[in-house]
Amino acid sequence: MRSAASEDALLHIVSAYLATLPREEVASLPESSRPVRLARPEDIAALNVQIARDELMFSGEEKVASLLREMVTVLSEATHRLAQFSVEAQLLAPPRDGRHSGS
């Protein structure tokens, strides 16, 4: 994820990760934590928040809790990378009023 060069590349990486999760394990997750198709980069952050909430509230089987923790770790890293893209875009964008910095 750290080497993803764009939001679309990151979206592809996260989608590929979610596709590797065994169906029977995904079925054991709380319904709100079951991965859905990620259509936009913003969906990564939204899923991260939902799974983090579910992980904090979960009190069931350790195998499910472990999967939730893994997913939170992966999605948190992806969300962090999305934030980096946003900062990079702001730093590379020309000034809005057309003036150069320091003027």
N, C-alpha and C positions, 0 to 999 in steps of 0.2 A: 504494500500500500504506500509505503514511503517513496517508492520510485515511480508511482503513478504520475504521469505528466499532465493529466487533465482530469476534470471532474468526470467526464465520460469514461475515461480509463478506470478511474476509481470505482465508478458505478458498476462497470463490468467485473472488476475484481471482487467486489462485495457480493454481487449477484452469483458469481461462480462459487464463492465460499458457501453461501447459503444453499446452493444447489448440491453441495457435497454432504450436507447433513442428512443422516439416515432418516428415511420417512417415519420409521417406527418411533424414533426419538423425538422428531418434530411433533408427531401426534400426541406425545406425552406432555408437551409443553402446555402452559395455560393458553387458552385460545387466543388471547390478545397478543401473545408473544410468537405465534406461529408466523414465520416469514411469509411475506406477500411479495408479489412482483414489484421490484423497484423500478419506477418509471423515470424518476428525476433524482438528481443528486440530493435534493432536500429530503427525499424519502429515507435516506440513510440516517439522518439525524432524528427524524420522527420515530423510526423503528428503534433506534438506540434509546431514546427517552422511554418508550413504552416498555421495552425489555428490561431496562434498568429499574423501572417502577415495579414490574412483576418480580424481578429477582429480589428486590428488597422485601417484598411482601410474601415471598414464597416460603412455605414451611413443609413442603412435601419431601418426596424421595430424593436422596442425595444425588443420584444419577441425573435427574432433571435439574436440580440446583446447579450442578457442575456444568451442564450444557448452557444454562442461562448465564452463568458467570463467563464462560468462554465467549458466548455471543456478545455480551456486554463489552468484554475486552476488545474483540475485533471491531465492533461497531463504534466504540469510543475512539479507537485509533483512526478509523475511517472518518469520523466526524472531525477529529483534530486535523486530519489532512485536508478536509473541505475548508476548514477555517484558514489554513495556510494558503489555499488557493485564493480565498477572498482577500487576505492581506496582500498577497503578491499582486493581485489585480489592482488594488487600491494604490500600491506603491508604483506600479507601472503606468497607471492612468495619467493622462495629461491633466493639468489643473483645469477645473471647471470654468473659470472665468477667462481662461486663455493667457493669464499672466504667468510668468516664470516664478518659481519659488525664490524668496529672498528679495522680491521687488517691493 
